């Protein structure tokens, strides 16, 4: 899934020079191979297509508006139109795509940046210039804040371009619709662009920025599109050039030999056909059971996932019920949303995560203060400290949905760091007659897993945040993508610690982070003692089919080898040597 190959071009000279030499015939060199971080497995060979350029500021009006009040109304109308289109797209998709589109629409109408633009318009700037200056102000602020707030820079710049285009009467910027199946290459992609992709025409994704948990990566997994991020040298590859993308190895080969590229695609298709034949249940080749579960965010995603071999839901993200609202949803409203997922998987395991807001997913009604480092601030279960009714109302909604559907869910809390927090959460869940568990995203929770398991019945490891906090590396930073790779032995050592604690008391320990979507890493996780894996729908078949090829002993041998490695690249190589 995620690569640890250095985020650079593995070449002995400057890429641009080598690229021109290889295409001009002046030298006999191999096709340039660009390396990045693999996100979604798969091999595709197709021409490059690139997003259209955003509206240039060269054509923005410069004269002061005759009527600042009317200019402000024009600006507000443009913002409303952009936000409405984003919400409309959210209603026509599901899962993480709907969630990020809704969050982007909320950001488009954020009072802070709108107020900054209003102030500039009132001072005599045209709306277009006011938008650019206001966004630049907050882009600089978010970048300095770092962490998850820095992730919103691409979103905010996308909003800027859409609003300016609306003000100038231009077509909405974004990804063009290719005439033939193509590989989309870009510096980065906004959620609105990625969520609207047609997998039949955009058959591969490669970006020069972003990380394995960026919006592009998350939605690519949902769509099942082979994807590599943080690719060095990608920006100079022109539109129309033929490339071979390998989402397993994390490479983009420029102008490869057509015959060799076709063979690579054919071999990958054979593997895909084998994957398609896997129908579950999850188990190793020698019959060791492993729960293969799915991540969902709403009822529509759950109903779609029900058509896969997934045995249940390992992560139901409930944020979509809360985002884009100025008031807290009622217990009845929440119960209806939760009930859709419980009904879709009637009689099967469903693990519901309580509200994981804060940081990059602010709540309009929770009174959250601005924080210098939101990733380390009030997020997840910590929001309940100042808003105790939020958790109680959510648990009441979940319990009501369980009563209505007859499906009793497991309920877990995000961002638990201490055994005391686990005890308090478990007591609240038990009061409603449900099974409590916690997310292991903070290294402290992994280190004290035995004490936490004295109070809860299961653990679920979120490898995205666990990697970020373990390695002290922003998970969105392309420069640090190798550090946030879940193959890092330090991260896997914490996974092993949590799994051992669960095994010692006979309580299940699953993984619901993006690491569970990597078939090879999934085998290593099983070898570490993980009992279930939960991933995006598109990854279910690959993970299940790979596990069915290997024995439990092989998984354990691979886990031991990985833990003895010095880094992520060595760990991946060691696992391949044992697991194939």
C-alpha positions as CSV (number, residue, x, y, z in Angstrom):
1,X,0.0,0.0,0.0
2,X,2.3,2.8,1.2
3,X,5.8,2.8,-0.1
4,X,9.0,3.7,1.7
5,X,11.1,4.1,-1.5
6,X,12.8,7.4,-1.2
7,X,10.6,10.2,-2.6
8,X,12.9,11.0,-5.4
9,X,13.8,10.0,-8.9
10,X,16.1,7.0,-8.9
11,X,18.4,8.2,-11.7
12,X,22.0,9.0,-12.0
13,X,21.4,12.5,-13.6
14,X,18.9,15.2,-13.6
15,X,15.5,13.9,-14.7
16,X,14.8,16.6,-17.2
17,X,18.1,15.9,-19.0
18,X,17.5,12.2,-19.0
19,X,13.9,12.6,-20.1
20,X,14.8,14.7,-23.1
21,X,17.7,12.3,-24.0
22,X,15.4,9.3,-23.9
23,X,12.7,10.9,-26.0
24,X,15.1,12.5,-28.6
25,X,17.0,9.3,-29.3
26,X,20.4,10.9,-28.5
27,X,21.3,8.3,-25.9
28,X,20.5,4.7,-25.2
29,X,19.0,4.8,-21.8
30,X,16.2,3.1,-20.0
31,X,12.8,4.7,-19.5
32,X,12.9,7.0,-16.5
33,X,11.4,5.4,-13.5
34,X,9.9,7.8,-11.0
35,X,9.5,6.7,-7.4
36,X,6.9,7.7,-4.9
37,X,4.7,6.3,-2.1
38,X,2.4,3.5,-3.3
39,X,-1.2,4.0,-2.1
40,X,-3.5,1.7,-4.2
41,X,-2.3,-1.4,-5.8
42,X,-2.7,-2.0,-9.6
43,X,-0.8,-1.6,-12.8
44,X,-2.0,0.6,-15.7
45,X,-0.5,1.8,-19.0
46,X,-2.1,4.9,-20.5
47,X,-1.4,8.5,-21.6
48,X,-1.1,11.3,-19.1
49,X,-3.9,13.8,-18.6
50,X,-3.5,16.9,-16.4
51,X,-5.9,19.2,-14.7
52,X,-6.8,22.5,-16.4
53,X,-5.0,25.5,-15.0
54,X,-6.9,27.6,-12.5
55,X,-7.9,31.1,-13.5
56,X,-4.9,33.4,-13.7
57,X,-4.8,36.6,-11.7
58,X,-3.6,38.5,-14.8
59,X,-7.2,39.0,-15.9
60,X,-8.6,39.9,-12.5
61,X,-10.1,43.4,-12.4
62,X,-7.9,46.0,-10.7
63,X,-10.2,49.0,-10.5
64,X,-12.0,49.7,-7.2
65,X,-15.7,48.7,-7.4
66,X,-18.1,51.6,-7.7
67,X,-20.3,50.1,-5.1
68,X,-18.5,48.0,-2.4
69,X,-21.8,46.8,-1.0
70,X,-22.9,45.4,-4.4
71,X,-19.4,43.9,-4.9
72,X,-19.7,42.1,-1.6
73,X,-23.1,40.7,-2.6
74,X,-21.5,39.5,-5.8
75,X,-18.8,37.8,-3.8
76,X,-21.2,36.1,-1.4
77,X,-23.4,34.9,-4.3
78,X,-20.3,33.3,-5.9
79,X,-19.4,31.5,-2.6
80,X,-23.0,30.3,-2.2
81,X,-23.0,28.9,-5.7
82,X,-19.6,27.1,-5.2
83,X,-20.7,25.6,-1.9
84,X,-24.0,24.4,-3.3
85,X,-22.3,22.6,-6.2
86,X,-19.9,20.9,-3.7
87,X,-22.9,19.8,-1.6
88,X,-24.7,18.6,-4.6
89,X,-21.7,16.4,-5.5
90,X,-21.7,15.1,-2.0
91,X,-25.3,13.9,-2.3
92,X,-24.4,12.0,-5.5
93,X,-21.5,10.0,-3.9
94,X,-21.0,8.1,-0.7
95,X,-18.4,7.2,1.9
96,X,-15.2,9.3,2.3
97,X,-15.9,11.1,-0.9
98,X,-19.1,12.5,0.4
99,X,-17.5,13.3,3.7
100,X,-14.6,15.4,2.2
101,X,-16.9,17.2,-0.2
102,X,-19.2,18.2,2.7
103,X,-16.2,19.3,4.7
104,X,-14.9,21.4,1.8
105,X,-18.3,23.0,1.3
106,X,-18.3,23.9,5.0
107,X,-14.8,25.4,4.6
108,X,-16.0,27.4,1.6
109,X,-18.5,29.2,3.9
110,X,-16.2,29.5,6.8
111,X,-16.8,32.8,8.5
112,X,-13.1,33.6,9.1
113,X,-11.9,33.7,5.5
114,X,-15.2,35.2,4.3
115,X,-14.8,38.0,6.8
116,X,-11.3,38.6,5.7
117,X,-12.5,38.9,2.1
118,X,-15.4,41.1,3.1
119,X,-13.0,43.5,4.9
120,X,-10.9,43.8,1.8
121,X,-13.9,44.5,-0.4
122,X,-15.1,47.1,2.0
123,X,-11.7,48.8,1.7
124,X,-12.1,49.1,-2.1
125,X,-10.7,45.8,-3.6
126,X,-12.5,44.0,-6.4
127,X,-14.0,40.7,-5.2
128,X,-11.4,38.6,-7.2
129,X,-8.4,40.3,-5.6
130,X,-10.1,40.2,-2.1
131,X,-10.6,36.4,-2.5
132,X,-7.0,35.8,-3.5
133,X,-5.6,37.9,-0.6
134,X,-7.9,36.4,2.0
135,X,-7.0,32.9,0.9
136,X,-3.3,33.7,0.9
137,X,-3.6,35.0,4.5
138,X,-5.2,31.7,5.7
139,X,-3.0,29.6,3.5
140,X,0.0,31.1,5.3
141,X,-1.6,30.6,8.7
142,X,-2.6,27.0,8.1
143,X,0.9,26.2,6.7
144,X,2.5,27.6,9.8
145,X,0.2,25.7,12.1
146,X,1.2,22.4,10.4
147,X,-0.3,19.1,11.1
148,X,-3.9,18.4,10.0
149,X,-4.6,22.1,9.4
150,X,-1.9,22.2,6.8
151,X,-3.9,19.5,4.9
152,X,-6.6,22.1,4.3
153,X,-4.3,24.3,2.2
154,X,-5.1,22.4,-1.0
155,X,-8.8,22.5,-0.2
156,X,-8.8,26.3,0.4
157,X,-6.8,27.0,-2.7
158,X,-9.3,24.9,-4.7
159,X,-12.2,27.0,-3.2
160,X,-10.3,30.2,-4.2
161,X,-10.1,29.0,-7.8
162,X,-13.7,28.0,-8.0
163,X,-14.9,31.2,-6.5
164,X,-12.8,33.4,-8.8
165,X,-14.0,31.4,-11.8
166,X,-17.6,31.9,-10.7
167,X,-17.0,35.7,-10.3
168,X,-15.5,35.9,-13.8
169,X,-18.1,33.7,-15.4
170,X,-15.5,31.0,-16.4
171,X,-16.0,27.3,-16.4
172,X,-15.4,25.6,-13.1
173,X,-11.7,24.6,-12.9
174,X,-10.7,21.0,-12.3
175,X,-10.0,17.7,-14.0
176,X,-11.0,17.4,-17.7
177,X,-13.0,14.4,-18.9
178,X,-10.5,12.3,-20.9
179,X,-11.5,10.9,-24.3
180,X,-9.7,7.7,-23.6
181,X,-8.6,5.8,-20.4
182,X,-5.8,8.0,-19.0
183,X,-3.6,8.4,-16.0
184,X,-4.2,11.6,-14.1
185,X,-1.0,13.3,-13.1
186,X,-1.0,16.5,-11.0
187,X,0.9,18.4,-8.3
188,X,-2.0,17.7,-6.0
189,X,-5.8,17.2,-6.4
190,X,-8.6,18.9,-4.5
191,X,-11.4,16.7,-2.9
192,X,-14.0,18.0,-5.4
193,X,-11.8,16.8,-8.3
194,X,-10.9,13.4,-6.9
195,X,-14.4,12.6,-5.7
196,X,-15.8,13.2,-9.2
197,X,-13.5,10.9,-11.1
198,X,-14.8,8.2,-13.4
199,X,-12.7,5.1,-12.8
200,X,-13.5,3.9,-16.4
201,X,-11.6,6.9,-17.8
202,X,-9.2,7.9,-15.1
203,X,-7.4,4.5,-14.6
204,X,-4.5,5.7,-12.5
205,X,-3.5,8.6,-10.3
206,X,-0.1,10.1,-9.5
207,X,0.7,13.3,-7.6
208,X,4.0,15.0,-6.8
209,X,2.7,16.1,-3.4
210,X,0.4,14.6,-0.7
211,X,0.8,11.7,1.5
212,X,-0.8,8.2,2.0
213,X,-3.7,9.7,4.0
214,X,-4.4,12.7,1.8
215,X,-7.9,13.2,0.4
216,X,-6.6,12.0,-3.0
217,X,-5.3,8.8,-1.5
218,X,-8.4,8.1,0.6
219,X,-10.8,8.6,-2.4
220,X,-8.5,6.6,-4.7
221,X,-8.8,3.7,-2.4
222,X,-12.6,4.1,-2.3
223,X,-12.7,4.1,-6.1
224,X,-10.1,1.3,-6.5
225,X,-7.9,3.4,-8.8
226,X,-4.1,2.6,-8.8
227,X,-2.4,5.5,-7.1
228,X,1.1,6.7,-6.2
229,X,1.7,10.0,-4.3
230,X,4.8,12.1,-3.5
231,X,6.3,11.2,-6.9
232,X,9.6,13.0,-7.5
233,X,10.1,14.4,-11.0
234,X,6.4,13.9,-12.0
235,X,5.7,17.6,-12.7
236,X,7.8,17.7,-15.9
237,X,6.1,14.7,-17.5
238,X,3.8,16.3,-20.2
239,X,0.2,15.6,-21.0
240,X,-0.1,12.9,-23.6
241,X,3.0,11.0,-22.7
242,X,2.5,7.3,-22.2
243,X,3.4,6.1,-18.7
244,X,3.1,2.8,-16.7
245,X,1.9,3.3,-13.2
246,X,2.5,0.5,-10.6
247,X,0.5,1.2,-7.5
248,X,2.1,-1.8,-5.7
249,X,5.7,-0.8,-6.3
250,X,5.1,2.9,-6.1
251,X,6.6,3.8,-9.5
252,X,5.7,5.7,-12.6
253,X,7.7,4.7,-15.7
254,X,7.8,7.3,-18.4
255,X,7.6,6.2,-22.0
256,X,8.2,2.5,-21.3
257,X,8.6,-0.2,-23.9
258,X,5.0,-0.8,-25.1
259,X,5.4,-4.6,-25.2
260,X,6.9,-4.7,-21.7
261,X,4.2,-2.4,-20.4
262,X,1.5,-4.5,-22.0
263,X,2.9,-7.7,-20.3
264,X,3.0,-5.9,-16.9
265,X,-0.7,-5.0,-17.3
266,X,-1.6,-8.5,-18.4
267,X,0.1,-10.0,-15.4
268,X,-1.7,-7.6,-13.1
269,X,-5.0,-8.4,-14.7
270,X,-4.5,-12.1,-14.0
271,X,-3.9,-11.3,-10.4
272,X,-7.1,-9.1,-10.4
273,X,-9.1,-12.0,-11.8
274,X,-7.9,-14.3,-9.0
275,X,-8.9,-11.6,-6.5
276,X,-12.3,-11.3,-8.0
277,X,-12.9,-15.1,-7.5
278,X,-12.3,-14.8,-3.7
279,X,-15.6,-14.9,-1.9
280,X,-14.6,-15.2,1.8
281,X,-14.7,-15.8,4.6
282,X,-11.3,-14.4,5.7
283,X,-8.7,-17.1,6.5
284,X,-5.1,-18.0,5.9
285,X,-4.3,-21.0,3.6
286,X,-4.2,-23.3,6.6
287,X,-7.5,-22.2,8.0
288,X,-6.6,-19.6,10.6
289,X,-9.6,-17.2,10.7
290,X,-9.2,-13.5,10.1
291,X,-12.1,-11.1,10.0
292,X,-12.3,-9.2,6.7
293,X,-14.3,-6.1,7.4
294,X,-15.1,-2.8,5.6
295,X,-14.9,0.9,6.4
296,X,-18.0,3.0,5.7
297,X,-19.3,6.5,6.4
298,X,-23.0,6.2,5.7
299,X,-25.8,4.0,4.7
300,X,-25.2,4.3,1.0
301,X,-21.6,3.1,1.4
302,X,-22.7,0.3,3.7
303,X,-25.3,-1.0,1.1
304,X,-22.6,-0.9,-1.6
305,X,-20.1,-2.7,0.6
306,X,-22.7,-5.4,1.4
307,X,-22.1,-6.6,-2.2
308,X,-18.5,-7.4,-1.4
309,X,-17.3,-10.4,0.6
310,X,-16.8,-8.2,3.7
311,X,-18.0,-10.0,6.8
312,X,-19.1,-6.9,8.6
313,X,-18.2,-3.3,9.3
314,X,-14.9,-2.7,11.1
315,X,-15.1,1.1,11.1
316,X,-18.3,3.2,10.8
317,X,-17.2,6.8,10.7
318,X,-20.0,8.9,12.1
319,X,-18.6,12.4,11.3
320,X,-20.9,12.8,8.2
321,X,-23.8,13.1,10.6
322,X,-22.3,16.1,12.3
323,X,-20.4,18.1,9.7
324,X,-21.9,21.0,7.8
325,X,-24.3,21.7,10.7
326,X,-24.8,24.7,12.9
327,X,-26.7,22.7,15.5
328,X,-26.2,19.2,16.9
329,X,-28.3,16.6,15.2
330,X,-31.1,15.2,17.4
331,X,-31.0,11.7,18.9
332,X,-33.7,10.6,16.4
333,X,-31.8,12.0,13.5
334,X,-28.7,10.2,14.5
335,X,-30.6,7.0,15.1
336,X,-31.9,7.0,11.6
337,X,-28.4,7.4,10.1
338,X,-26.9,4.7,12.2
339,X,-29.8,2.4,11.6
340,X,-29.1,2.4,7.8
341,X,-25.7,0.9,8.4
342,X,-26.9,-1.6,11.0
343,X,-29.7,-2.6,8.6
344,X,-27.4,-3.0,5.7
345,X,-25.3,-5.5,7.7
346,X,-28.1,-7.1,9.7
347,X,-26.9,-10.0,11.8
348,X,-23.3,-9.1,11.2
349,X,-20.6,-7.3,13.1
350,X,-20.7,-3.5,13.0
351,X,-18.2,-1.4,14.9
352,X,-19.2,2.2,15.3
353,X,-16.7,4.9,16.1
354,X,-18.0,7.8,18.1
355,X,-17.5,11.3,16.8
356,X,-13.9,11.9,15.6
357,X,-14.1,15.7,15.0
358,X,-11.8,18.5,15.8
359,X,-8.6,19.4,14.0
360,X,-9.4,19.3,10.3
361,X,-13.1,18.5,11.0
362,X,-14.4,21.3,13.1
363,X,-17.9,21.3,14.6
364,X,-19.9,24.5,14.2
365,X,-21.9,23.9,17.3
366,X,-19.2,22.6,19.7
367,X,-17.5,25.9,20.6
368,X,-14.1,24.6,19.7
369,X,-11.3,27.2,20.2
370,X,-8.6,27.8,17.7
371,X,-5.5,25.9,18.6
372,X,-1.8,26.4,17.7
373,X,-1.5,22.6,16.9
374,X,-4.9,21.1,16.3
375,X,-3.5,17.6,15.6
376,X,-2.3,17.5,19.2
377,X,-5.3,19.3,20.6
378,X,-9.0,18.8,21.4
379,X,-10.1,16.2,18.9
380,X,-11.9,12.8,19.1
381,X,-13.0,11.8,22.6
382,X,-11.5,14.9,24.1
383,X,-14.3,17.0,22.7
384,X,-16.7,15.3,25.1
385,X,-14.9,16.9,28.1
386,X,-16.4,20.4,27.3
387,X,-19.4,19.0,25.6
388,X,-20.5,16.0,27.7
389,X,-24.0,15.9,26.1
390,X,-22.4,15.2,22.7
391,X,-21.2,11.7,23.6
392,X,-24.4,10.8,25.6
393,X,-26.7,11.9,22.8
394,X,-24.6,9.9,20.3
395,X,-24.7,6.8,22.4
396,X,-28.5,7.2,22.8
397,X,-28.8,7.4,19.1
398,X,-26.7,4.3,18.5
399,X,-28.7,2.4,21.1
400,X,-32.0,3.5,19.6
401,X,-30.8,2.3,16.1
402,X,-29.7,-1.0,17.6
403,X,-33.2,-1.5,19.2
404,X,-34.9,-0.6,15.9
405,X,-32.8,-2.9,13.8
406,X,-32.1,-5.7,16.2
407,X,-28.4,-5.5,15.4
408,X,-26.3,-4.8,18.5
409,X,-23.1,-2.8,17.5
410,X,-19.7,-2.6,19.1
411,X,-18.8,1.0,19.9
412,X,-15.3,2.5,20.1
413,X,-13.9,5.9,21.0
414,X,-11.1,7.7,19.0
415,X,-8.0,9.3,20.5
416,X,-8.0,7.4,23.8
417,X,-4.6,7.9,25.5
418,X,-5.1,6.6,29.1
419,X,-6.7,3.7,30.9
420,X,-8.8,6.2,32.9
421,X,-10.3,7.6,29.6
422,X,-11.0,4.0,28.5
423,X,-12.7,3.3,31.9
424,X,-14.9,6.4,31.7
425,X,-15.9,5.7,28.0
426,X,-16.6,2.0,28.7
427,X,-18.9,2.9,31.7
428,X,-20.9,5.2,29.4
429,X,-21.3,2.5,26.7
430,X,-22.2,-0.2,29.2
431,X,-25.0,2.0,30.5
432,X,-26.7,1.6,27.1
433,X,-26.1,-2.1,27.0
434,X,-23.5,-2.0,24.2
435,X,-20.0,-3.4,23.8
436,X,-17.2,-0.8,24.4
437,X,-13.8,-0.6,22.7
438,X,-11.2,2.0,21.9
439,X,-9.1,3.1,19.0
440,X,-5.3,2.8,19.4
441,X,-4.0,5.9,17.6
442,X,-1.8,7.3,20.3
443,X,1.4,5.5,21.2
444,X,0.5,5.7,24.9
445,X,-2.6,3.5,24.2
446,X,-0.5,0.8,22.5
447,X,2.1,0.9,25.3
448,X,-0.7,0.6,28.0
449,X,-3.0,-1.7,26.0
450,X,-3.0,-4.3,28.8
451,X,-4.4,-1.8,31.3
452,X,-6.9,-0.3,28.8
453,X,-8.2,-3.9,28.1
454,X,-9.1,-4.2,31.7
455,X,-12.0,-1.9,30.9
456,X,-13.0,-2.5,27.3
457,X,-13.7,-5.6,25.2
458,X,-11.7,-4.9,22.0
459,X,-9.1,-2.6,20.4
460,X,-9.0,-1.2,16.9
461,X,-5.7,0.2,15.7
462,X,-5.8,3.3,13.5
463,X,-2.5,3.1,11.7
464,X,-2.8,6.5,10.0
465,X,-2.6,8.6,13.2
466,X,-0.5,6.0,15.0
467,X,2.2,6.4,12.4
468,X,2.0,10.2,12.5
469,X,2.3,10.4,16.3
470,X,4.9,7.6,16.5
471,X,7.2,9.1,13.9
472,X,6.5,12.8,14.8
473,X,5.8,13.4,11.1
474,X,2.9,15.2,9.5
475,X,1.1,12.5,7.6
476,X,0.3,15.0,4.8
477,X,3.9,16.0,4.1
478,X,5.4,14.6,0.9
479,X,8.9,15.2,2.3
480,X,8.1,13.0,5.3
481,X,5.9,10.4,3.5
482,X,8.6,7.7,4.1
483,X,8.4,8.3,7.8
484,X,4.6,8.0,8.0
485,X,4.7,4.7,6.1
486,X,3.0,2.1,8.3
487,X,5.8,-0.4,7.3
488,X,8.0,1.5,9.7
489,X,9.2,-1.1,12.3
490,X,8.6,1.3,15.2
491,X,4.9,1.6,14.2
492,X,4.6,-2.2,13.7
493,X,6.3,-2.7,17.1
494,X,3.4,-0.8,18.7
495,X,0.9,-2.8,16.7
496,X,2.5,-6.0,18.0
497,X,2.4,-4.7,21.6
498,X,-1.3,-4.0,21.4
499,X,-2.0,-7.4,19.7
500,X,0.0,-9.3,22.4
501,X,-2.1,-7.5,25.1
502,X,-5.3,-8.6,23.4
503,X,-4.1,-12.2,22.9
504,X,-3.1,-12.5,26.5
505,X,-6.7,-11.9,27.7
506,X,-8.5,-13.3,24.7
507,X,-9.9,-10.0,23.4
508,X,-9.9,-9.1,19.7
509,X,-7.5,-6.5,18.3
510,X,-8.2,-5.3,14.8
511,X,-6.7,-2.8,12.4
512,X,-8.9,-0.3,10.6
513,X,-6.3,2.1,9.3
514,X,-5.3,2.3,5.7
515,X,-2.5,-0.3,6.4
516,X,-5.3,-2.9,6.4
517,X,-5.8,-2.3,2.7
518,X,-2.3,-3.4,1.8
519,X,-2.5,-7.1,1.1
520,X,1.2,-7.8,1.9
521,X,1.1,-5.7,5.1
522,X,-2.2,-7.4,6.0
523,X,-0.4,-10.7,6.2
524,X,2.3,-9.2,8.4
525,X,-0.4,-7.7,10.7
526,X,-2.0,-11.2,11.1
527,X,1.5,-12.5,12.0
528,X,1.7,-9.9,14.7
529,X,-1.5,-11.2,16.2
530,X,-4.2,-8.9,14.7
531,X,-7.5,-10.7,14.5
532,X,-9.4,-8.6,12.0
533,X,-8.7,-6.2,9.1
534,X,-11.0,-3.4,8.0
535,X,-10.4,-1.5,4.8
536,X,-12.2,0.3,1.9
537,X,-14.5,-1.8,-0.2
538,X,-12.2,-1.8,-3.2
539,X,-9.4,-3.5,-1.1
540,X,-11.5,-6.3,0.4
541,X,-10.9,-8.8,-2.4
542,X,-7.2,-8.2,-2.7
543,X,-6.6,-8.6,1.1
544,X,-8.8,-11.7,1.4
545,X,-7.2,-13.4,-1.7
546,X,-3.7,-12.7,-0.5
547,X,-4.3,-14.1,3.0
548,X,-5.8,-17.2,1.4
549,X,-2.5,-17.8,-0.4
550,X,-0.2,-17.9,2.7
551,X,-0.1,-19.9,6.0
552,X,-0.3,-18.5,9.5
553,X,3.3,-19.6,10.0
554,X,4.4,-17.6,7.0
555,X,2.6,-14.6,8.4
556,X,4.4,-15.0,11.7
557,X,7.8,-15.5,10.1
558,X,7.2,-12.4,8.0
559,X,6.2,-10.4,11.1
560,X,9.4,-11.5,13.0
561,X,11.5,-10.5,10.0
562,X,9.8,-7.1,9.6
563,X,10.3,-6.2,13.3
564,X,14.0,-7.0,13.0
565,X,14.4,-4.5,10.1
566,X,16.0,-1.1,10.3
567,X,13.5,0.7,8.1
568,X,10.3,0.5,6.0
569,X,12.0,-0.3,2.7
570,X,13.9,-3.2,4.3
571,X,10.7,-4.3,6.0
572,X,8.8,-4.5,2.8
573,X,11.5,-6.4,1.1
574,X,11.8,-8.9,4.0
575,X,8.1,-9.5,3.9
576,X,8.0,-10.1,0.1
577,X,10.9,-12.6,0.4
578,X,8.7,-14.8,2.7
579,X,5.2,-14.0,1.5
580,X,5.8,-13.5,-2.2
